Amino acid sequence: MPAIIFAVLALAVAGVGIGFAAGHYTNRTTTITTTSAAPAVPATTAQQAVSVSPTVAAGAHTFVQFACAQCHGVQGRGGVSPYVPALSTIKTSLTEAQLEHIINHGLGESANPTKPYMPVWGEVISKTQVHDLVAYIRAGLPAVADTQPVSVPAGQGDPVAGAALYVKYGCINCHGPNGLGGVPNPLSPDKTIPVLSGQGFRQQFNTDAKIAAVIRSGSVIGKAPIVSMPHWGGILTPVQIAELIAYLKTLK
């Protein structure tokens, strides 16, 4: 397979999780190949769902749990960002081994916060989950019942909306419930993805502007096994970022 095709297609697989890390936000590189995504589609309903194997079903739930859908679109059909490809056309384009490698090791780096890239997931997602994700992609990302992303309440205040976004966009997978942390990050100074609660975080990120800047720009900090913070500037709206910040401030 030509290298350029692999570079374009290989962005596709898992979603992204937020990875604030002290000292991880200064190393930047240039953007890699981009591609256009397909139109978005409505959320999966029970009526649309089909019967699938337990492995494919598990992959569909992991696809939502780890916010793959928030970047690659519902059922991987794209439409979220022109720099994040749809997955629906690659079920036979890449081998299982290639897909597993991309999930575990990520692909691409970008200094532009509006151009998302595929982060490293090998230290966050288990081998079984990676296998299930690949099975789901290779099966054509079928509709599976009860795999809708978390809904975000409206009119109940920014912290409530932010708490839902924290789950919907996979922040919880890296930073833990209530921002308590604990997920391994082998090449970071303290070997874990940092907590988002407590005085240490608030002292370093002591303004809303600093927190927003990190959410938008993420960090480009090397290759697997290190876990990097992906760009959210091209995925989250300013309102959503403000809601996330409001939630994080309740963890202070």
FENHUMO-V520956 format. One record per residue. N is the residue number from 1. RES is the residue in one small letter. PSI is psi in whole degrees, -180 to 180 (NA if undefined). OMEGA is omega as a letter, one per 40 degrees, with the letter a starting at -180 (NA if undefined). Layout:
BEGIN
n->[N N]
res->[RES RES]
psi->[PSI PSI]
omega->[OMEGA OMEGA]
END
This chain:
BEGIN
n->[1 2 3 4 5 6 7 8 9 10 11 12 13 14 15 16 17 18 19 20 21 22 23 24 25 26 27 28 29 30 31 32 33 34 35 36 37 38 39 40 41 42 43 44 45 46 47 48 49 50 51 52 53 54 55 56 57 58 59 60 61 62 63 64 65 66 67 68 69 70 71 72 73 74 75 76 77 78 79 80 81 82 83 84 85 86 87 88 89 90 91 92 93 94 95 96 97 98 99 100 101 102 103 104 105 106 107 108 109 110 111 112 113 114 115 116 117 118 119 120 121 122 123 124 125 126 127 128 129 130 131 132 133 134 135 136 137 138 139 140 141 142 143 144 145 146 147 148 149 150 151 152 153 154 155 156 157 158 159 160 161 162 163 164 165 166 167 168 169 170 171 172 173 174 175 176 177 178 179 180 181 182 183 184 185 186 187 188 189 190 191 192 193 194 195 196 197 198 199 200 201 202 203 204 205 206 207 208 209 210 211 212 213 214 215 216 217 218 219 220 221 222 223 224 225 226 227 228 229 230 231 232 233 234 235 236 237 238 239 240 241 242 243 244 245 246 247 248 249 250 251 252]
res->[m p a i i f a v l a l a v a g v g i g f a a g h y t n r t t t i t t t s a a p a v p a t t a q q a v s v s p t v a a g a h t f v q f a c a q c h g v q g r g g v s p y v p a l s t i k t s l t e a q l e h i i n h g l g e s a n p t k p y m p v w g e v i s k t q v h d l v a y i r a g l p a v a d t q p v s v p a g q g d p v a g a a l y v k y g c i n c h g p n g l g g v p n p l s p d k t i p v l s g q g f r q q f n t d a k i a a v i r s g s v i g k a p i v s m p h w g g i l t p v q i a e l i a y l k t l k]
psi->[130 146 -37 -36 -42 -39 -39 -46 -30 -9 -22 123 -101 167 -150 150 148 134 68 134 127 130 3 9 12 -23 118 149 -167 162 145 -170 142 167 159 147 161 164 150 159 162 161 152 137 163 -33 -32 -20 151 165 126 169 158 -34 -45 -40 -43 -39 -38 -41 -38 -37 -37 -44 -39 21 23 -40 -27 -17 -42 -3 162 131 27 26 7 -160 0 -50 141 -11 3 117 155 152 -10 -16 3 12 -28 3 -30 148 166 -42 -40 -44 -43 -41 -41 -42 -46 -34 -7 -178 126 156 145 131 -10 116 -12 -1 93 153 165 117 174 127 -3 -28 -1 -44 136 165 -38 -43 -39 -45 -43 -41 -45 -42 -40 -44 -45 -24 -3 17 60 160 130 135 148 36 26 139 160 135 150 115 142 145 18 12 151 -42 -37 -46 -41 -37 -39 -40 -34 -35 -46 -39 15 8 -38 -27 -27 -39 -6 165 137 25 27 -10 -158 -9 133 143 82 -34 3 161 -41 10 9 161 133 157 158 10 162 171 -29 -47 -45 -29 -39 -41 75 6 156 -35 -39 -41 -45 -39 -40 -41 -43 -44 -23 -152 143 105 24 -164 170 144 9 145 126 154 116 163 137 -1 -27 2 -51 142 163 -36 -43 -39 -42 -38 -40 -44 -41 -39 -46 -35 -20 -14 -1 NA]
omega->[i a a i i a a a a i a i a i a i a a i i a i a a a a a i a a i a i i i a i i i i i i i i i a a a i i a i i a i i i i i i i i i a a i i a a i a i i a i a i i a a i a i a i a a a a a i a a i i a i i i a a i a a a i i i a i a a i a a i a a i a a a a a a i i i i i a i i i i i a i i a a i i a i i i i i i a a i i a i a a i i i i i i a i a a i i a a a a i i i i a i i i a i a a i a a i i i a i i i i a i i a i i i a i i a i i a a i i a a a i i a i a i e a i a i a i i a i a a i i i i i i i i i i i a a i a a NA]
END
